[in-house]
């Protein structure tokens, strides 16, 4: 009989290898990356441009341009686009990030040939209709106004501003007046400048064996574009920059809670110790049984949740600890977080705890490779972050081999409390 009081044995993760992508350079210069898997009759098509916030010449251009692509073309209205997508049970979205903008189509494999002309029309012939543009700006500004009533939003906004600088794409806060002032002509000019198929990356994954030639043909006929590049300068935040542990405070008299953000610039994923650093961050606050959760939540009862994570971007990576606590408990919570940072610098992680965290992050990683879409996301990370092909196999090997001494040395180098920016948004600030 199965004894349910005994946990099943933990098996070591076998070496992992991402499926190889077939890469084709299209006549216009775009690269088509194909990851085929016929487990399900579905497909995901993503077209990625260097058209994120870092490419803006005016704040808000990237967001408005990406979102307006689905608001009408020279041949289709927004309603016609939405109806066509819905008729085939598909999903079509376009989002702007910090570094790039991405149009994503999900559909059944059999509908891809029919939807491809719609995708190319949306990408190459946006009309930027005035009425839809004004509605988009109004909705966005209202949504941000609502978000700015939340301590967490204000804390994150101020934290990024301190870390990267208020004049950079990564640190610039949302400016309602600047967003409202963007015209259709400016969005059109931004589209013409940076939505260039000469440097686009196209990712096709799923049950695509029979359709990859159709995709290549569809995008081969798209003009490469003028290839103009808007400014992509980002003020690099120094990983070794010194700061102080004095919190920056954002006053919110109506709030009962305080939101805390603490962190610093962090080594890029190309750093030779990146896998050990990931393990260290997970020990600190990357899972439910982490040091911060046990202290701030379980022992002190100050919060429902607290996390530590790393946000890698193409021009700058950051480490951040985030939590929400009662307003009067904010300073005490900060001191407890700093204590946990010092513990990692001064004490070796016990063997049992280290083994638990290793098993957790390796198991989580294996789970993140369960579908071809997730495998493609990992592959995209290699492409955009300039990582070597052996990045993920090295992650498994180095995680398994990591020692407590190595992690303590890294904590002494990167987790000094005085090197952290601290932001507290809440009452009495």
N, C-alpha and C positions, 0 to 999 in steps of 0.2 A: 504494500500500500504506500502511496506517495505521502511522505512526511512534509507537510506544508510549513512546518516550523524551521526547516532547513533550507536556506537559500540555495538556488542552483549554482553550480560551479561557474566561475568566470573564465571564459575562454579568451586567450590573447587574440587580438585582431590580426588577421593575415595581412600580408603586404598588399597594398592597394595600387591599382593603376587605372587612371581615367581612360575611358574609351578614346581611341585616336580619332581626331577630326580630319575629315577630308577638306582641304583648303584650296579654293579656286580664286584666282585673281581675275575679276571681271574687266571687260574692256574699258569701263569708265574709271577703273582704279580701285573700286571697292573690293574687299576680300569677302568671299562667301565661305563660312565655316559650317560644315555639315556633320551632325552626329546622328546617325541612323539607329533606330530601335523600333521594331514592329510589334512590341508587346501590346500596344493599344493603337487603334486607328485614329490617333490624334497627332497634331503637329503644332509646334510653336515657331513663329517667325519673328525675329527681332532685328530691327535696323537701328544701328547706334551711330550717332554723330558726335563730333567734338563741339557740342552746342550747349554745354551746361553753363552754370553761373560764371565760371572762370572765363568764358568767352564773351561776356557782356561788355558793351561799351556804355550802357546805361542800366542801372539796377532794375530788374524785373523783366528784361527782354527775353531771357531764356524761358522763364515760366510762361509768359504770355504767348510766345511763339509756339511752344510745344502744345499748349492746351488749345490754341486756335486752329491747329491743323485739322481737328475733327469738327470744326464749326462751319465748314463749307469750302468747296473748291470752285474753280471756274466752270465746272460742269455738274456739280452736285451740291445740294443744300445740306445743312447739318442734319435735317430730318431724313433726307434720302440716304445719307451715310449711315445713320443710326438704324433705319429700317432695314437696309441691306444686311448689315451685320447681324441684327436680331433674327432676320428671316432664316439665316443659315446657322443659327444657334452658336454664333462665334462671339469672340470678345476682341475689341480693338481699343487700345489705349496709347496715349503718348504722354510721357512724363519727362520733366527736366530735372536733373540732379546737379550736384556741385560741378562735376567734371564733364558729363555727357548727357545727351538727351536720347531717349529710346522710344521707338514705336514698337508695340508688341501686339501680335495677332495670335490668338488661340482659335483653332477650328478643327473640325473633322478633316481627315486627310482628303476625302473625296471632294470637299468644298474648296480646297486651296486654289485650284486653277481658276475657279470663278471669282474668288476674292482678291487674287493678285492684282488685277487692273485697278481695283478700288484702292489698294495699298499704295501703288505707285502714283495714282492720282492725288491722294492725300499728301504724299510726301513732296510732290513736284509742282502741284498747282493750287496751293492754298489761296483763298480769296480774301481772307481777313475781313469779313463783313463788319461794318461799323456797329450795327445794332448788337450783334453777338459779342463784339469786343467790349462794348460798354457794360453789357450784362456780366461778362466774365470779370471785369475789373471790380464792379460793384460787389459781386458775390465774394471774391477773394478778400477784398478789404474788410467786408463785414465778418468773414470767418476769422481773419487775423485779429480783429477787434475783440471777438469773443475769446479767442485763445489767449490774448493778453490779459484776460481776467484770471488766468490760471498761474499759480506760482511756478509750476514746472516749466511752462513755456518761457516765462521771463528769466528764470534762472539759466536755462539752456542758452537763450539768446545772449545774455550777458557773458556767460562763460565762453562761448565761441568768440565773442567780441574781444575779450581779454586775451584769449589764447592766440588768435590769428591776426587781430587788428580790425578795427571797424571799417577800414577802407578796402578790405580784401573780400573776395568772393566767399571765403569760408567764415569770415567773422562779421560781415555786414548785416546789420539788422534790417528787417523789412521796413521800407519807407513808403507809407501810403500815398503821399503826395507825388513821389517820383513814379510810383506804379500807375497812379491815375493819369499822369501826364503822357504816358507812352501812347503813341499814335499807331494807326494801322500801317502807315508808311514806314515807321521805324521798325515795326515787327517784320514787315515785308523785307526791308533792307537786311535785317539780322538773318532772316531765313536765307536770303540769297548769298550772304557772306559765309555762313558756317554750316548750312545743311548741304554740304558738298559730298557727292558720291565719289569724289576722288580720294577721300580718306575715310569713307564709311566702313563699318564692320557689320556684316550681315550674318546672323546666326540662325540656322535652320536645324531643328531637332525633332525627333519623334519618328513616326512612320512615314519617312520621306524618300525612300529609295527610288520610287517611281516619279517623284516630283522635283527633285533637285535640279534637273535640267530645265524645267519650266521656270523655276525661280531664277536661275542663272540667266535665262533668256529674257525674263521680264526686267531684270535690273541692268542687263547689258545694254538695253535701249535707252536707259536714262542718262541724260547728259551728266558729265562729271561735275559741272559747276565751275564757278570762277576761281574756287580755291582760296578766296580771301580769308584771312584769319583775323578775327577780332583779338583784342588783348587777352592773353591767358596768364598774365602775371599774378602770382600769389606770393605774398610776403611769407617766406618760409619761417616757421616758428622753430627756434633752435631747441634741439632735444636737451642740450646741456645748459639752457638758459636758467639763471637763478631768479627766484622771485621771493615773496614773503608768504607767511602763513596767515596774514591778516585778511579776514574775509571781506570781499566786496558785497555790499548789502543793497538789495532792491526792496524798497518799502511797498507793502501792500496792506494798508490799514484794515481792509475788509476781510482779509484771509485769516482763518483759524490755524492753518498749517504753514510750515516753512518748507521750502524745497531747497535741497542742497545739491550743488554740483561741485565736485572737486577733481582736479586732474592736471594734466600737463601735456606738452608735446611728447611724442612717442616715436621710437624708431620705426622706420618703414618696414613693410613685409619683406623687403630685400635684405634686411639686416641679418647677419649670420646667426644671431641668437633669437630670431623671431619666434621659433617654435618653443623655446624654453620660456620666453617672455609670455607667450600665450598660456602656458601651463601655470606660470606664476600668477597671472591675473585671475585665472580660474580658482586657484587656491584662495585668493583674497576675496573674490566676490562674483564668481562666474556661474555658480550653481546654487541650488537651494540649501545645501549643507555647508556653504562656504564660511570662511572666518567672519565676514561682515554679517551674514545672516544669523549666525549663531550668537554673535555679540549684540548687535543692534536690535534684532528682532526677538530672538529666543530668550536671551538673558536679560536685556534691558527693557524690552517691550516698547521700544520707541517708534516702531514702524511696521507696516505690513510687509514691506519688501525693500531690499537694497541690493544694488548690483554694481559690478565693476566690469567695464568692457573697453575694447579698443575699436576706434573708428578709422579704418584705413582709407585714405583718399589719394589721388594720384599726385597731389602736390603737398601733402602734409597729413600726418597721422596723429591722432589724439587718443589719450587715455582718460577715461572719465568714470568717476564714482557718482551715482545718483540715488537719492532717496527723498521721501517726504516724511516729516515728523511734526509733532505738535509744535506750535510756534515757540513756546518757552523752552523747548528741548533742543533747539537747533545747535547752540554752542556746545552743549554737552555731547551731542551726537558727533560733531566735528572732532572733539577731543578724543572720543572713543575710536573713531576712524583712524586718526593719527596714531593712536596707541597700537592698532592692528598693523599699521605700516611699519612701525618700529619693531614690533615682534618679528615680522618677517625678515627684518634686517639683522636682528640679534640672535634669533633662535633657529635651529634646524627644524624643518618640517618633519613631524614623526612619520615613520615608514608607512604605517597603516593609512594615515591621512593622504599621503602622497600617492599611494597605490589606488586609493578610492578616486582621487581626482583624475589620475591617468585613465582609469577605466571609464570614468564618466565622459571625458572629452573624446576618447577614441571611439566609444560606443555612439556618442552623438554624431561624430564625423561619419561613421559607417552608415548611420540612419539617413544622413544628408545625401547619400549617394544612391538612394533607393529608386529614384526615377531618372529618366533621361533628361528631364528638365533641370533637375538638381545637379546632375553631372555636367550639364552645359553651363550652369551658373558657376561651378568650380572652374571650368575651362575658361570662361570669360574673365574670371579673376586673374588667371595666368596671363591672358592677353593684355588686359588693361593696366595691370600693376607691374608688367615687365618681369614676371617671375619665371624661373627655369622649369622645364618639363618635369623634373624630379622633385618639385616643391612638395607635393602631397605625400609621396613615398618617404621623403625625408622627414616630414612632419610626424608620421607614424613612428619611424625609427628613432628620432631624437626624443620624442615624447616618452617612449618606452625606456630609453636609456638615461633619462634625466636624473640627476642626483640632487639631494637636499642641499648639498654644498654649492652646487651651481646656482640653484634658485636663490639661496641666501646672498651670494655674491651679486647677482643681478638686482635683488631687492636693495642692496646697499648702494647700487649705482643709480637705480631708476625710481625707487619708491621713498626717497627722502621726503618727509612731510613738508619741510620748508621749501621744497621745489614745486609744490602744488599750488595752482590757482584755486581759490575757494570763493564760491558765490552762494549767498543765502538770500532767497527771496521769500518774504513773509511779513508778518506783523511786527511792529516795533523796529523795523529796519530803516 
